[in-house]
């Protein structure tokens, strides 16, 4: 069965370039091509694609339409994956995309469009419920930490690494507890230990979960 993709980009040339890039993968079918947010939103409601592949900036404001649509679809179409493409490495937007869960979400730089296999892989990963973050985005987020000798990931226990992997996939504490057959309180203790070992400070739990997930993804890229 083909992976059904709705494409959103206000540039005709970009849409055509992406469409042609994906034609090489027989497992992918472009079911809609849209030039603005409203058109893309309508296509999602009407067609119900497996994945939305969208530019981060589109009419009407050319700011963060792709991010806002991804957040909206968490409520209206939770099984639809979203791959956001950006011209520039913008880690704050990547964090915003993932802050309410990284499952079925990806953030890639537009230069990845030239790598047909990489783009196809991201679409399939997201459709399968996983997440993808462009390595350059992760590198930008980690520049300050990489001045230190250790990232902290190697200090985690096997169980903590297992839980961190599930956090990176967007699992809630309740879902992790059910998956690992442990109590929610035990999950919370492990997560607090992860935050402490990764030196994530005293910021809000949502922010720390995103940072922990990005650290995990950075450590497993490639």
Secondary structure, 3 states (H helix, E strand, C coil): CCEEEEEECCCHHHHHHHHHHHHCCCCEEEEEEECEHHHHHHHHHHHCCCEEEEECCCECCCCCHHHHHHHHHHHHCCCCEEEEEECCCCHHHHHHHHCCCCCCEEEEEHHHHHCHHHHHHHHHHHHCCCEEECHHHHHHHHCCHHHCCCCCHHHCCHHHHHHHHHHHCCCCHHHHHHHHCCCHHHHHHHHHHHHHHCCCCCCCHHHHHHHHHHHHHHHHCC
